[in-house]
C-alpha cells in the first residue's frame, strides 16, 4: 500500500528532477597538463563522496587531459541535482544514483546510462561498543541515523530489510533519524540513534572515534549499479566523440587503480584534504577490499542494472522499473575497455 509519506517523497523527487535544487555548488577545474587543446566538459556528482573515486583518479593523473578534455567537476547538494543540471544543459554529464536516470526518463527527460561508476554498495552499519548488530534483523526496533531521503543511507537499508529479511521497516519499529552530511557519527556517539548507516569516509571516522563498523551491506546485496554516468539522449546523439573520450578516461582510471592502489589513495587524499590521512588510508583499504566497489571497468551488466532498479523500486525512489535495453548504452564503455582498460 502506498503511504502519504512515500507519495510526498515521490512528488518531491519529481519536483527536484524537473526544476533542480538550489544548494550551492563547489567545483574543481582540471586543466590540460599536457598542453593539448582541450574541450571543456562539466559534470556534476551527487554530494561529495568516495563513490566517485575513478573520476578523482582520472582528473589528478591527467587521464581526462590525455583524451583532450578539460573537466570541471561540480558537486550537487542532492543525488537528484546532477540530472536537473544535465537537463538544463549546464553540465552534460551527471554522475549519481542510477535511479535518477529512470525518474528523469519517466518524466520525459530522456537519459541514457553510459558507464558504471560504482558497482557495489559501499555502505556500513556503525554502532557503539556493546551493541550487537550481525544481521539485517538487528535493525528491528532501532533508531537509525542516516542522511536525508532519498540518500542510499535510507533507501538501501529499506530495500535490504524488505527483500532479504522479510521485514517492513515501519512495522518493525525502525525509525530513520535523518540529518545533513556529517551528522551520522555524532548521532550514534551521542546516543540520539542506536546505529548509523554510513558511506566512507564516515565508517573510518566512526572507527577512529571509538565506534564499531559492525555490518557491510555489500556482502548481502552483491553486484549492483549503485552509481553511474548518465547523459541526455539528445546530447549522446550529438556528441558521441565526447562521450567516448570520457569513457576512455574512466576505463584508464579503473585500470590504474587496479594496477597501482597508491594512485587511488593519493588521489583520495588530495581530493579530501580536510580529512585525517589515517582516515583516508583506512577508508581506501576498506573500499578497495569491497568487491566491485571500484569497478574493473565501466561496462554496465544487465544483472547490475536489474539489481539497481529492483533496489530503487522496493525502496520507493522510482515508481516503475525501466529495462536495461531501454536505458543503457554500453557502446562507449565497451570500446573504452578494449582500448584503455581491462576486462573482468
Beta strands, then each sheet from edge to edge (+ up, - down):
strand 1: 26-29
strand 2: 39-46
strand 3: 69-76
strand 4: 93-97
strand 5: 111-118
strand 6: 124-127
strand 7: 143-147
strand 8: 175-179
strand 9: 195-198
strand 10: 212-216
strand 11: 227-232
sheet 1: 1+ 3- 2- 4- 11+ 5-
sheet 2: 8+ 7+ 9+ 6- 10+
end
